[in-house]
Amino acid sequence: MTLLSPAMMSRLESLQLTSRHRLIGRFGGEHKSKRYGNTVDFADFREYHPGDDFRRIDYHVLARLDQVLIKLFEADDEITVRFLIDTSASMAVGGKMLQAKRLSAAMGFVALTAHDSVTVHTFPARGHAPRFAGRAAVPAFLDYMENLDAVGLTPFTEAAGQLLSQSALPGLTVVASDLLTREWRSLVRLRASGSDVTIVHILCEEDLDPELSGDLVLVDRELGDRLTVSVTDDVLHSYRNRVQIWRDEVAKTARGTGASYLPVDAVADVEALLLASWRASGVLR
């Protein structure tokens, strides 16, 4: 299976991930930075100090105002894009894992071709989070994403804590998950590092409107807990209402932290999402 076709990668090459806040990176890249640098985009003036580059002195200001000022320009930085991908057993339902891999692969490809670096973190964790940098790392990144599978529990709080404990400069954190865990509110902690956060909330038809009826024993896919239920039309109606209330709460909580919130259907067309709705929402440009 190929997560991204050559045709899609060709169309993605012209895109770039956007950040809602100015971020500081370590190397030259394509994102606006909090510091000043060497682009052609004028930012501000400041007083000349010994040791400054005399070529930046604005001699027009010197002639008019008799002040020695230097020009400051925008800096374009490389940032780290961190993917926090839910690989728990609940993601194996309804194509959610495949959708998470496709969307993350596409966003990672955009980042790598724009000279950003990419790290992939999973919950549950699967060893050290690998780091990829530059266009040459695209094949290795896609191979790694291809081999992710959905099994185990959803230790979201632990994953968020581990990510925050790492000493790294602010970047962009992308969470891809169904958030089917009582720990989902831990997503608010991810903004504590000063990074931009994008929540890709992936749900399938079975999550939203299950086709169930009669007396059933439901089994938790992750914990193995069993629940005996009698499913009637009223029960299904109540379930749908509760799901909608929960989704609204997740969206409100995410946006309340300043994160981007992107609800995604597990079977939605990836290309349409990326090239149309996500560009319109400002996640990509």
Buried (B, 14 or more C-beta within 10 A) or exposed (E): EEBBEEEBBEBBEEBBBBBBEBBBBEEBBBBBBEEBBEBEEEBEBEEBEEEEEEEBBBEEBEEEEEEBBBBBBBBBBBBBBBBBBBBBBBBBBBBBBBBBBBBBBBBBBBBBBBBBBBBBBBBBBBEEBBEBBEEEBBEEBBEBBEEBBBBBBBBBBBBBEBBBEEEBBBBBBBBBBBBBBEBBBBBBBBBEBEBBBBBBBBBBBBBBEBEBEEEEEEEEBBEEEEEEEEBEEEEBEEBEEEBEEEBEEBBEBBEEBEBBBBEBBBEBEBBEBBBEBBBEEEBBE
